[in-house]
Amino acid sequence: MSSEALDSTQYVHHHLTNLPWTHSFLQQKLGSFGVVNLDTLIVSFILGSGVLLLFYCLARRATSGVPSKLQNFVEILFEFIQRQVKETFQGSNPLIAPLALTIFVWILLMNLMDLIPIDLFPMLLSKTGVPYFRMVPTTDLNATFAMSLSVFILIIYYSVKEKGLWGFTKELFMHPFPYIWFAPINLPLSIVHELAKPVSLALRLFGNLFSGEVIFILIALFPIWWLQWVLGFPWAIFHILIILIQAFIFTILTIVYLSLAHESH
């Protein structure tokens, strides 16, 4: 699709619409919750599978001698995440570093899809009869909430595992005010505090990437092609910083939250 074929409102709406799939039974029972965004699933699955395959091949071919440029880059990335875990995570859990590495690389790659020209894939896929396609999974609130809820489940799991059910329950009633008569106040505050973790993780990532995508769409509305490049190129350079920061923030907050789940107040 091009800006010449649609007016401005239709163009923006088209590029902000996911490719939906649903079944009549699911839609009848679940309503909008029964709709699956295929483009989000396809792109995130391809990127995740590609990373797993790449890391697997590098691990098989890793050498203690002079490493290749790709192996050197992956080792730097691995050491960077490992250093963040050592500095932030106070407990002992072999899952945290691999989880942090997975989250960082996966979110980074999904964010980088925002640098692909906004019209490229919708234009190509429209020739095959695909009406909508969004290339950036992290601009889909379903994807960011799915990741944040996965982290939240791990937070609850390790809170109960490390502190015991009674210890975790006691923290809900005795925090932030460490007196039993404050329990009616502490419990609502603790619930809000815990629920704010996945909500903030999801909305922060979604909001930053969604706003970046909207700006790219608005730049693409300019009728002069060279003006699109004049405005789009500096924004793309700046947006690289946002892409890196948002992947890092999601990762470091995941480490912090899981570290708190291993600690007793």
Secondary structure as UniProt FT lines:
FT   TURN            3..5
FT   HELIX           8..15
FT   STRAND          20..21
FT   HELIX           24..30
FT   HELIX           31..34
FT   STRAND          36..37
FT   HELIX           38..61
FT   HELIX           69..88
FT   TURN            94..95
FT   HELIX           96..112
FT   HELIX           113..115
FT   TURN            118..119
FT   HELIX           120..126
FT   TURN            127..129
FT   HELIX           137..139
FT   HELIX           141..174
FT   HELIX           180..182
FT   HELIX           183..220
FT   HELIX           225..261
//
